[in-house]
Amino acid sequence: QVQLVESGGGLVQAGGSLRLSCAASGLTFSSYTIGWFRQAPGKEREFVAQINWSGGYTYYADSVKCRCTISRDNAKNTVYLQMNSLKPEDTAVYYCATDTKRYRIFTATKEDYAYWGQGTQVTVSS
């Protein structure tokens, strides 16, 4: 049974930083791209960042580029999202998810992600 558990969210002032973690179990973690998405109240879930199975390829949404860094530790079955210079518009529930296919290098399409965590709330105050 695949499980993803996000953590690290919280309340932070604008300009602050947070590091989100996504711990996975029940799958061959090192074979799958992992993505981060977010969903603000009343909005669609949107892509934030992804990292391929080896960690050698990362991709970011324009809205977070240069303010976020995604990384992974395959020995710990964990992916991280370091977010800096946070803005009130970054407020959302953040979800991690696994790709449906092994060894895919890139996808930003949420339909390509099979398993999702329960999310972690990030709130940025102005």
LODO-683127 format. One record per atom (N, C-alpha, C): residue number from 0; residue in three letters; atom name; x, y, z. Coordinates in steps of 0.05 Angstrom, whole numbers. Example, Ala and Ser with C-alpha at 12.3 -4.5 7.8 and 13.67 -1.06 7.14 Angstrom:
<nodes>
@loke 0, torpa ala, vexvo N, px 264, py -114, pz 156
@loke 0, torpa ala, vexvo CA, px 246, py -90, pz 156
@loke 0, torpa ala, vexvo C, px 264, py -66, pz 156
@loke 1, torpa ser, vexvo N, px 257, py -45, pz 142
@loke 1, torpa ser, vexvo CA, px 273, py -21, pz 143
@loke 1, torpa ser, vexvo C, px 258, py 1, pz 157
</nodes>
This chain:
<nodes>
@loke 0, torpa gln, vexvo N, px 17, py -24, pz 0
@loke 0, torpa gln, vexvo CA, px 0, py 0, pz 0
@loke 0, torpa gln, vexvo C, px 18, py 25, pz 0
@loke 1, torpa val, vexvo N, px 14, py 41, pz -20
@loke 1, torpa val, vexvo CA, px 31, py 66, pz -23
@loke 1, torpa val, vexvo C, px 20, py 87, pz -4
@loke 2, torpa gln, vexvo N, px 38, py 99, pz 11
@loke 2, torpa gln, vexvo CA, px 30, py 121, pz 29
@loke 2, torpa gln, vexvo C, px 50, py 144, pz 26
@loke 3, torpa leu, vexvo N, px 39, py 168, pz 25
@loke 3, torpa leu, vexvo CA, px 55, py 192, pz 24
@loke 3, torpa leu, vexvo C, px 46, py 210, pz 48
@loke 4, torpa val, vexvo N, px 65, py 220, pz 63
@loke 4, torpa val, vexvo CA, px 59, py 237, pz 85
@loke 4, torpa val, vexvo C, px 75, py 262, pz 84
@loke 5, torpa glu, vexvo N, px 60, py 285, pz 81
@loke 5, torpa glu, vexvo CA, px 73, py 311, pz 80
@loke 5, torpa glu, vexvo C, px 75, py 322, pz 108
@loke 6, torpa ser, vexvo N, px 96, py 338, pz 112
@loke 6, torpa ser, vexvo CA, px 99, py 353, pz 138
@loke 6, torpa ser, vexvo C, px 115, py 378, pz 132
@loke 7, torpa gly, vexvo N, px 116, py 395, pz 153
@loke 7, torpa gly, vexvo CA, px 132, py 419, pz 151
@loke 7, torpa gly, vexvo C, px 117, py 445, pz 145
@loke 8, torpa gly, vexvo N, px 91, py 443, pz 140
@loke 8, torpa gly, vexvo CA, px 75, py 467, pz 136
@loke 8, torpa gly, vexvo C, px 72, py 483, pz 161
@loke 9, torpa gly, vexvo N, px 60, py 506, pz 159
@loke 9, torpa gly, vexvo CA, px 55, py 523, pz 182
@loke 9, torpa gly, vexvo C, px 49, py 551, pz 174
@loke 10, torpa leu, vexvo N, px 49, py 568, pz 194
@loke 10, torpa leu, vexvo CA, px 44, py 597, pz 191
@loke 10, torpa leu, vexvo C, px 70, py 612, pz 191
@loke 11, torpa val, vexvo N, px 75, py 628, pz 171
@loke 11, torpa val, vexvo CA, px 100, py 643, pz 168
@loke 11, torpa val, vexvo C, px 94, py 670, pz 157
@loke 12, torpa gln, vexvo N, px 110, py 689, pz 165
@loke 12, torpa gln, vexvo CA, px 107, py 716, pz 154
@loke 12, torpa gln, vexvo C, px 118, py 718, pz 126
@loke 13, torpa ala, vexvo N, px 108, py 737, pz 111
@loke 13, torpa ala, vexvo CA, px 118, py 742, pz 84
@loke 13, torpa ala, vexvo C, px 148, py 747, pz 85
@loke 14, torpa gly, vexvo N, px 162, py 734, pz 66
@loke 14, torpa gly, vexvo CA, px 191, py 736, pz 66
@loke 14, torpa gly, vexvo C, px 205, py 713, pz 80
@loke 15, torpa gly, vexvo N, px 189, py 698, pz 95
@loke 15, torpa gly, vexvo CA, px 200, py 676, pz 110
@loke 15, torpa gly, vexvo C, px 204, py 651, pz 93
@loke 16, torpa ser, vexvo N, px 213, py 629, pz 107
@loke 16, torpa ser, vexvo CA, px 219, py 604, pz 93
@loke 16, torpa ser, vexvo C, px 207, py 581, pz 107
@loke 17, torpa leu, vexvo N, px 202, py 560, pz 92
@loke 17, torpa leu, vexvo CA, px 193, py 534, pz 102
@loke 17, torpa leu, vexvo C, px 205, py 512, pz 86
@loke 18, torpa arg, vexvo N, px 209, py 489, pz 99
@loke 18, torpa arg, vexvo CA, px 218, py 466, pz 85
@loke 18, torpa arg, vexvo C, px 197, py 444, pz 89
@loke 19, torpa leu, vexvo N, px 184, py 436, pz 67
@loke 19, torpa leu, vexvo CA, px 165, py 415, pz 68
@loke 19, torpa leu, vexvo C, px 178, py 388, pz 62
@loke 20, torpa ser, vexvo N, px 168, py 367, pz 75
@loke 20, torpa ser, vexvo CA, px 178, py 340, pz 70
@loke 20, torpa ser, vexvo C, px 156, py 322, pz 61
@loke 21, torpa cys, vexvo N, px 163, py 303, pz 45
@loke 21, torpa cys, vexvo CA, px 144, py 283, pz 36
@loke 21, torpa cys, vexvo C, px 157, py 255, pz 40
@loke 22, torpa ala, vexvo N, px 147, py 240, pz 59
@loke 22, torpa ala, vexvo CA, px 158, py 214, pz 64
@loke 22, torpa ala, vexvo C, px 140, py 193, pz 51
@loke 23, torpa ala, vexvo N, px 153, py 175, pz 36
@loke 23, torpa ala, vexvo CA, px 138, py 155, pz 21
@loke 23, torpa ala, vexvo C, px 144, py 127, pz 31
@loke 24, torpa ser, vexvo N, px 124, py 109, pz 28
@loke 24, torpa ser, vexvo CA, px 128, py 81, pz 34
@loke 24, torpa ser, vexvo C, px 110, py 64, pz 16
@loke 25, torpa gly, vexvo N, px 117, py 39, pz 14
@loke 25, torpa gly, vexvo CA, px 100, py 21, pz -2
@loke 25, torpa gly, vexvo C, px 106, py 21, pz -32
@loke 26, torpa leu, vexvo N, px 128, py 33, pz -40
@loke 26, torpa leu, vexvo CA, px 136, py 33, pz -68
@loke 26, torpa leu, vexvo C, px 166, py 34, pz -70
@loke 27, torpa thr, vexvo N, px 176, py 27, pz -94
@loke 27, torpa thr, vexvo CA, px 204, py 30, pz -100
@loke 27, torpa thr, vexvo C, px 210, py 59, pz -105
@loke 28, torpa phe, vexvo N, px 214, py 73, pz -84
@loke 28, torpa phe, vexvo CA, px 215, py 103, pz -85
@loke 28, torpa phe, vexvo C, px 234, py 113, pz -106
@loke 29, torpa ser, vexvo N, px 257, py 101, pz -108
@loke 29, torpa ser, vexvo CA, px 278, py 111, pz -125
@loke 29, torpa ser, vexvo C, px 272, py 108, pz -155
@loke 30, torpa ser, vexvo N, px 249, py 96, pz -161
@loke 30, torpa ser, vexvo CA, px 242, py 92, pz -189
@loke 30, torpa ser, vexvo C, px 222, py 113, pz -200
@loke 31, torpa tyr, vexvo N, px 213, py 130, pz -182
@loke 31, torpa tyr, vexvo CA, px 190, py 148, pz -190
@loke 31, torpa tyr, vexvo C, px 197, py 177, pz -187
@loke 32, torpa thr, vexvo N, px 187, py 193, pz -207
@loke 32, torpa thr, vexvo CA, px 186, py 222, pz -204
@loke 32, torpa thr, vexvo C, px 166, py 229, pz -182
@loke 33, torpa ile, vexvo N, px 173, py 249, pz -167
@loke 33, torpa ile, vexvo CA, px 155, py 259, pz -146
@loke 33, torpa ile, vexvo C, px 149, py 288, pz -152
@loke 34, torpa gly, vexvo N, px 124, py 295, pz -149
@loke 34, torpa gly, vexvo CA, px 116, py 323, pz -154
@loke 34, torpa gly, vexvo C, px 104, py 336, pz -129
@loke 35, torpa trp, vexvo N, px 106, py 362, pz -128
@loke 35, torpa trp, vexvo CA, px 91, py 378, pz -108
@loke 35, torpa trp, vexvo C, px 70, py 395, pz -123
@loke 36, torpa phe, vexvo N, px 47, py 395, pz -111
@loke 36, torpa phe, vexvo CA, px 25, py 412, pz -121
@loke 36, torpa phe, vexvo C, px 14, py 428, pz -98
@loke 37, torpa arg, vexvo N, px -2, py 448, pz -104
@loke 37, torpa arg, vexvo CA, px -15, py 463, pz -83
@loke 37, torpa arg, vexvo C, px -43, py 471, pz -92
@loke 38, torpa gln, vexvo N, px -60, py 474, pz -72
@loke 38, torpa gln, vexvo CA, px -88, py 482, pz -77
@loke 38, torpa gln, vexvo C, px -96, py 503, pz -57
@loke 39, torpa ala, vexvo N, px -102, py 527, pz -67
@loke 39, torpa ala, vexvo CA, px -112, py 548, pz -51
@loke 39, torpa ala, vexvo C, px -143, py 547, pz -50
@loke 40, torpa pro, vexvo N, px -155, py 558, pz -30
@loke 40, torpa pro, vexvo CA, px -185, py 557, pz -28
@loke 40, torpa pro, vexvo C, px -198, py 568, pz -53
@loke 41, torpa gly, vexvo N, px -216, py 553, pz -65
@loke 41, torpa gly, vexvo CA, px -231, py 562, pz -88
@loke 41, torpa gly, vexvo C, px -216, py 560, pz -114
@loke 42, torpa lys, vexvo N, px -192, py 548, pz -113
@loke 42, torpa lys, vexvo CA, px -176, py 547, pz -138
@loke 42, torpa lys, vexvo C, px -170, py 517, pz -145
@loke 43, torpa glu, vexvo N, px -162, py 513, pz -170
@loke 43, torpa glu, vexvo CA, px -154, py 487, pz -178
@loke 43, torpa glu, vexvo C, px -127, py 479, pz -166
@loke 44, torpa arg, vexvo N, px -122, py 454, pz -163
@loke 44, torpa arg, vexvo CA, px -96, py 444, pz -154
@loke 44, torpa arg, vexvo C, px -76, py 450, pz -177
@loke 45, torpa glu, vexvo N, px -54, py 462, pz -169
@loke 45, torpa glu, vexvo CA, px -34, py 470, pz -190
@loke 45, torpa glu, vexvo C, px -7, py 458, pz -184
@loke 46, torpa phe, vexvo N, px 8, py 454, pz -205
@loke 46, torpa phe, vexvo CA, px 35, py 443, pz -204
@loke 46, torpa phe, vexvo C, px 54, py 463, pz -191
@loke 47, torpa val, vexvo N, px 72, py 454, pz -174
@loke 47, torpa val, vexvo CA, px 93, py 471, pz -162
@loke 47, torpa val, vexvo C, px 120, py 463, pz -172
@loke 48, torpa ala, vexvo N, px 127, py 438, pz -168
@loke 48, torpa ala, vexvo CA, px 154, py 429, pz -175
@loke 48, torpa ala, vexvo C, px 154, py 398, pz -177
@loke 49, torpa gln, vexvo N, px 174, py 388, pz -191
@loke 49, torpa gln, vexvo CA, px 178, py 359, pz -193
@loke 49, torpa gln, vexvo C, px 208, py 353, pz -193
@loke 50, torpa ile, vexvo N, px 214, py 328, pz -185
@loke 50, torpa ile, vexvo CA, px 241, py 319, pz -186
@loke 50, torpa ile, vexvo C, px 240, py 290, pz -197
@loke 51, torpa asn, vexvo N, px 257, py 284, pz -216
@loke 51, torpa asn, vexvo CA, px 256, py 257, pz -228
@loke 51, torpa asn, vexvo C, px 267, py 236, pz -209
@loke 52, torpa trp, vexvo N, px 266, py 212, pz -217
@loke 52, torpa trp, vexvo CA, px 272, py 189, pz -200
@loke 52, torpa trp, vexvo C, px 300, py 190, pz -189
@loke 53, torpa ser, vexvo N, px 319, py 200, pz -205
@loke 53, torpa ser, vexvo CA, px 347, py 200, pz -196
@loke 53, torpa ser, vexvo C, px 355, py 225, pz -181
@loke 54, torpa gly, vexvo N, px 337, py 245, pz -184
@loke 54, torpa gly, vexvo CA, px 344, py 272, pz -172
@loke 54, torpa gly, vexvo C, px 360, py 289, pz -192
@loke 55, torpa gly, vexvo N, px 364, py 279, pz -216
@loke 55, torpa gly, vexvo CA, px 381, py 293, pz -235
@loke 55, torpa gly, vexvo C, px 366, py 314, pz -251
@loke 56, torpa tyr, vexvo N, px 340, py 313, pz -250
@loke 56, torpa tyr, vexvo CA, px 324, py 333, pz -266
@loke 56, torpa tyr, vexvo C, px 302, py 344, pz -248
@loke 57, torpa thr, vexvo N, px 301, py 370, pz -247
@loke 57, torpa thr, vexvo CA, px 280, py 384, pz -232
@loke 57, torpa thr, vexvo C, px 267, py 405, pz -250
@loke 58, torpa tyr, vexvo N, px 242, py 411, pz -243
@loke 58, torpa tyr, vexvo CA, px 227, py 430, pz -259
@loke 58, torpa tyr, vexvo C, px 208, py 445, pz -240
@loke 59, torpa tyr, vexvo N, px 205, py 471, pz -245
@loke 59, torpa tyr, vexvo CA, px 189, py 488, pz -227
@loke 59, torpa tyr, vexvo C, px 169, py 504, pz -243
@loke 60, torpa ala, vexvo N, px 146, py 509, pz -230
@loke 60, torpa ala, vexvo CA, px 127, py 527, pz -241
@loke 60, torpa ala, vexvo C, px 139, py 555, pz -241
@loke 61, torpa asp, vexvo N, px 131, py 571, pz -260
@loke 61, torpa asp, vexvo CA, px 142, py 599, pz -262
@loke 61, torpa asp, vexvo C, px 136, py 614, pz -236
@loke 62, torpa ser, vexvo N, px 113, py 608, pz -223
@loke 62, torpa ser, vexvo CA, px 105, py 623, pz -200
@loke 62, torpa ser, vexvo C, px 124, py 620, pz -176
@loke 63, torpa val, vexvo N, px 139, py 598, pz -176
@loke 63, torpa val, vexvo CA, px 157, py 593, pz -153
@loke 63, torpa val, vexvo C, px 186, py 591, pz -161
@loke 64, torpa lys, vexvo N, px 192, py 592, pz -186
@loke 64, torpa lys, vexvo CA, px 219, py 590, pz -196
@loke 64, torpa lys, vexvo C, px 237, py 610, pz -182
@loke 65, torpa cys, vexvo N, px 261, py 601, pz -174
@loke 65, torpa cys, vexvo CA, px 281, py 617, pz -160
@loke 65, torpa cys, vexvo C, px 274, py 622, pz -131
@loke 66, torpa arg, vexvo N, px 251, py 614, pz -122
@loke 66, torpa arg, vexvo CA, px 244, py 616, pz -93
@loke 66, torpa arg, vexvo C, px 242, py 589, pz -80
@loke 67, torpa cys, vexvo N, px 242, py 567, pz -96
@loke 67, torpa cys, vexvo CA, px 239, py 541, pz -86
@loke 67, torpa cys, vexvo C, px 261, py 522, pz -95
@loke 68, torpa thr, vexvo N, px 268, py 503, pz -79
@loke 68, torpa thr, vexvo CA, px 286, py 482, pz -87
@loke 68, torpa thr, vexvo C, px 275, py 455, pz -79
@loke 69, torpa ile, vexvo N, px 272, py 437, pz -99
@loke 69, torpa ile, vexvo CA, px 263, py 410, pz -93
@loke 69, torpa ile, vexvo C, px 287, py 392, pz -93
@loke 70, torpa ser, vexvo N, px 287, py 373, pz -74
@loke 70, torpa ser, vexvo CA, px 309, py 354, pz -72
@loke 70, torpa ser, vexvo C, px 297, py 328, pz -62
@loke 71, torpa arg, vexvo N, px 314, py 307, pz -63
@loke 71, torpa arg, vexvo CA, px 305, py 281, pz -53
@loke 71, torpa arg, vexvo C, px 328, py 266, pz -41
@loke 72, torpa asp, vexvo N, px 321, py 249, pz -22
@loke 72, torpa asp, vexvo CA, px 340, py 230, pz -10
@loke 72, torpa asp, vexvo C, px 328, py 203, pz -13
@loke 73, torpa asn, vexvo N, px 338, py 188, pz -33
@loke 73, torpa asn, vexvo CA, px 326, py 162, pz -39
@loke 73, torpa asn, vexvo C, px 332, py 142, pz -16
@loke 74, torpa ala, vexvo N, px 353, py 146, pz -1
@loke 74, torpa ala, vexvo CA, px 359, py 128, pz 21
@loke 74, torpa ala, vexvo C, px 338, py 131, pz 43
@loke 75, torpa lys, vexvo N, px 326, py 155, pz 45
@loke 75, torpa lys, vexvo CA, px 306, py 160, pz 65
@loke 75, torpa lys, vexvo C, px 277, py 160, pz 54
@loke 76, torpa asn, vexvo N, px 274, py 154, pz 28
@loke 76, torpa asn, vexvo CA, px 248, py 155, pz 15
@loke 76, torpa asn, vexvo C, px 233, py 181, pz 20
@loke 77, torpa thr, vexvo N, px 248, py 203, pz 18
@loke 77, torpa thr, vexvo CA, px 237, py 229, pz 24
@loke 77, torpa thr, vexvo C, px 244, py 249, pz 3
@loke 78, torpa val, vexvo N, px 225, py 266, pz -3
@loke 78, torpa val, vexvo CA, px 229, py 289, pz -20
@loke 78, torpa val, vexvo C, px 224, py 315, pz -4
@loke 79, torpa tyr, vexvo N, px 239, py 335, pz -10
@loke 79, torpa tyr, vexvo CA, px 237, py 360, pz 4
@loke 79, torpa tyr, vexvo C, px 230, py 383, pz -15
@loke 80, torpa leu, vexvo N, px 217, py 403, pz -5
@loke 80, torpa leu, vexvo CA, px 212, py 427, pz -20
@loke 80, torpa leu, vexvo C, px 219, py 451, pz -1
@loke 81, torpa gln, vexvo N, px 242, py 463, pz -7
@loke 81, torpa gln, vexvo CA, px 250, py 486, pz 7
@loke 81, torpa gln, vexvo C, px 238, py 511, pz -6
@loke 82, torpa met, vexvo N, px 223, py 526, pz 10
@loke 82, torpa met, vexvo CA, px 210, py 550, pz -1
@loke 82, torpa met, vexvo C, px 220, py 575, pz 13
@loke 83, torpa asn, vexvo N, px 231, py 594, pz -2
@loke 83, torpa asn, vexvo CA, px 241, py 619, pz 10
@loke 83, torpa asn, vexvo C, px 226, py 642, pz -1
@loke 84, torpa ser, vexvo N, px 230, py 665, pz 12
@loke 84, torpa ser, vexvo CA, px 217, py 690, pz 4
@loke 84, torpa ser, vexvo C, px 187, py 686, pz -1
@loke 85, torpa leu, vexvo N, px 174, py 673, pz 18
@loke 85, torpa leu, vexvo CA, px 146, py 666, pz 15
@loke 85, torpa leu, vexvo C, px 128, py 691, pz 14
@loke 86, torpa lys, vexvo N, px 107, py 688, pz -2
@loke 86, torpa lys, vexvo CA, px 88, py 710, pz -7
@loke 86, torpa lys, vexvo C, px 60, py 701, pz 2
@loke 87, torpa pro, vexvo N, px 43, py 720, pz 9
@loke 87, torpa pro, vexvo CA, px 16, py 712, pz 17
@loke 87, torpa pro, vexvo C, px 2, py 695, pz -5
@loke 88, torpa glu, vexvo N, px 8, py 699, pz -30
@loke 88, torpa glu, vexvo CA, px -4, py 683, pz -51
@loke 88, torpa glu, vexvo C, px 6, py 655, pz -52
@loke 89, torpa asp, vexvo N, px 26, py 648, pz -36
@loke 89, torpa asp, vexvo CA, px 35, py 620, pz -34
@loke 89, torpa asp, vexvo C, px 18, py 605, pz -14
@loke 90, torpa thr, vexvo N, px 0, py 618, pz 0
@loke 90, torpa thr, vexvo CA, px -18, py 604, pz 19
@loke 90, torpa thr, vexvo C, px -35, py 584, pz 5
@loke 91, torpa ala, vexvo N, px -33, py 559, pz 14
@loke 91, torpa ala, vexvo CA, px -47, py 537, pz 2
@loke 91, torpa ala, vexvo C, px -42, py 511, pz 17
@loke 92, torpa val, vexvo N, px -57, py 490, pz 11
@loke 92, torpa val, vexvo CA, px -49, py 464, pz 20
@loke 92, torpa val, vexvo C, px -30, py 452, pz -1
@loke 93, torpa tyr, vexvo N, px -8, py 442, pz 9
@loke 93, torpa tyr, vexvo CA, px 13, py 431, pz -9
@loke 93, torpa tyr, vexvo C, px 12, py 401, pz -7
@loke 94, torpa tyr, vexvo N, px 11, py 388, pz -31
@loke 94, torpa tyr, vexvo CA, px 10, py 359, pz -33
@loke 94, torpa tyr, vexvo C, px 34, py 349, pz -49
@loke 95, torpa cys, vexvo N, px 44, py 325, pz -41
@loke 95, torpa cys, vexvo CA, px 63, py 311, pz -57
@loke 95, torpa cys, vexvo C, px 49, py 287, pz -70
@loke 96, torpa ala, vexvo N, px 60, py 278, pz -92
@loke 96, torpa ala, vexvo CA, px 48, py 256, pz -107
@loke 96, torpa ala, vexvo C, px 69, py 241, pz -122
@loke 97, torpa thr, vexvo N, px 63, py 215, pz -128
@loke 97, torpa thr, vexvo CA, px 82, py 199, pz -143
@loke 97, torpa thr, vexvo C, px 72, py 196, pz -172
@loke 98, torpa asp, vexvo N, px 91, py 195, pz -190
@loke 98, torpa asp, vexvo CA, px 85, py 191, pz -218
@loke 98, torpa asp, vexvo C, px 72, py 163, pz -222
@loke 99, torpa thr, vexvo N, px 57, py 160, pz -243
@loke 99, torpa thr, vexvo CA, px 45, py 134, pz -249
@loke 99, torpa thr, vexvo C, px 64, py 115, pz -263
@loke 100, torpa lys, vexvo N, px 85, py 126, pz -275
@loke 100, torpa lys, vexvo CA, px 104, py 110, pz -290
@loke 100, torpa lys, vexvo C, px 132, py 112, pz -278
@loke 101, torpa arg, vexvo N, px 146, py 90, pz -279
@loke 101, torpa arg, vexvo CA, px 174, py 89, pz -270
@loke 101, torpa arg, vexvo C, px 192, py 104, pz -290
@loke 102, torpa tyr, vexvo N, px 212, py 116, pz -279
@loke 102, torpa tyr, vexvo CA, px 234, py 127, pz -295
@loke 102, torpa tyr, vexvo C, px 226, py 149, pz -315
@loke 103, torpa arg, vexvo N, px 203, py 161, pz -311
@loke 103, torpa arg, vexvo CA, px 196, py 184, pz -328
@loke 103, torpa arg, vexvo C, px 213, py 208, pz -318
@loke 104, torpa ile, vexvo N, px 223, py 223, pz -337
@loke 104, torpa ile, vexvo CA, px 240, py 245, pz -329
@loke 104, torpa ile, vexvo C, px 224, py 270, pz -320
@loke 105, torpa phe, vexvo N, px 202, py 275, pz -335
@loke 105, torpa phe, vexvo CA, px 188, py 300, pz -329
@loke 105, torpa phe, vexvo C, px 158, py 297, pz -334
@loke 106, torpa thr, vexvo N, px 142, py 307, pz -315
@loke 106, torpa thr, vexvo CA, px 114, py 312, pz -320
@loke 106, torpa thr, vexvo C, px 104, py 332, pz -300
@loke 107, torpa ala, vexvo N, px 88, py 351, pz -309
@loke 107, torpa ala, vexvo CA, px 76, py 372, pz -292
@loke 107, torpa ala, vexvo C, px 45, py 369, pz -293
@loke 108, torpa thr, vexvo N, px 36, py 347, pz -303
@loke 108, torpa thr, vexvo CA, px 7, py 343, pz -307
@loke 108, torpa thr, vexvo C, px -4, py 326, pz -283
@loke 109, torpa lys, vexvo N, px -22, py 337, pz -268
@loke 109, torpa lys, vexvo CA, px -31, py 323, pz -244
@loke 109, torpa lys, vexvo C, px -44, py 295, pz -251
@loke 110, torpa glu, vexvo N, px -55, py 292, pz -275
@loke 110, torpa glu, vexvo CA, px -66, py 266, pz -282
@loke 110, torpa glu, vexvo C, px -45, py 245, pz -285
@loke 111, torpa asp, vexvo N, px -20, py 252, pz -288
@loke 111, torpa asp, vexvo CA, px 2, py 233, pz -289
@loke 111, torpa asp, vexvo C, px 12, py 223, pz -262
@loke 112, torpa tyr, vexvo N, px 0, py 234, pz -241
@loke 112, torpa tyr, vexvo CA, px 8, py 226, pz -214
@loke 112, torpa tyr, vexvo C, px -13, py 209, pz -202
@loke 113, torpa ala, vexvo N, px -3, py 187, pz -190
@loke 113, torpa ala, vexvo CA, px -22, py 166, pz -181
@loke 113, torpa ala, vexvo C, px -30, py 167, pz -152
@loke 114, torpa tyr, vexvo N, px -11, py 171, pz -134
@loke 114, torpa tyr, vexvo CA, px -16, py 170, pz -106
@loke 114, torpa tyr, vexvo C, px -10, py 197, pz -94
@loke 115, torpa trp, vexvo N, px -27, py 205, pz -76
@loke 115, torpa trp, vexvo CA, px -25, py 232, pz -64
@loke 115, torpa trp, vexvo C, px -25, py 230, pz -34
@loke 116, torpa gly, vexvo N, px -11, py 249, pz -22
@loke 116, torpa gly, vexvo CA, px -12, py 251, pz 7
@loke 116, torpa gly, vexvo C, px -36, py 267, pz 16
@loke 117, torpa gln, vexvo N, px -38, py 271, pz 42
@loke 117, torpa gln, vexvo CA, px -62, py 285, pz 53
@loke 117, torpa gln, vexvo C, px -59, py 315, pz 53
@loke 118, torpa gly, vexvo N, px -35, py 324, pz 48
@loke 118, torpa gly, vexvo CA, px -30, py 353, pz 46
@loke 118, torpa gly, vexvo C, px -20, py 365, pz 72
@loke 119, torpa thr, vexvo N, px -6, py 387, pz 69
@loke 119, torpa thr, vexvo CA, px 3, py 403, pz 92
@loke 119, torpa thr, vexvo C, px -3, py 432, pz 87
@loke 120, torpa gln, vexvo N, px -15, py 446, pz 106
@loke 120, torpa gln, vexvo CA, px -23, py 474, pz 103
@loke 120, torpa gln, vexvo C, px 0, py 493, pz 105
@loke 121, torpa val, vexvo N, px 2, py 511, pz 86
@loke 121, torpa val, vexvo CA, px 22, py 532, pz 87
@loke 121, torpa val, vexvo C, px 6, py 558, pz 87
@loke 122, torpa thr, vexvo N, px 10, py 575, pz 107
@loke 122, torpa thr, vexvo CA, px -4, py 600, pz 109
@loke 122, torpa thr, vexvo C, px 17, py 622, pz 112
@loke 123, torpa val, vexvo N, px 17, py 642, pz 94
@loke 123, torpa val, vexvo CA, px 36, py 663, pz 94
@loke 123, torpa val, vexvo C, px 21, py 689, pz 100
@loke 124, torpa ser, vexvo N, px 28, py 702, pz 122
@loke 124, torpa ser, vexvo CA, px 15, py 727, pz 130
@loke 124, torpa ser, vexvo C, px 30, py 751, pz 119
@loke 125, torpa ser, vexvo N, px 15, py 772, pz 113
@loke 125, torpa ser, vexvo CA, px 28, py 796, pz 101
@loke 125, torpa ser, vexvo C, px 36, py 815, pz 123
</nodes>
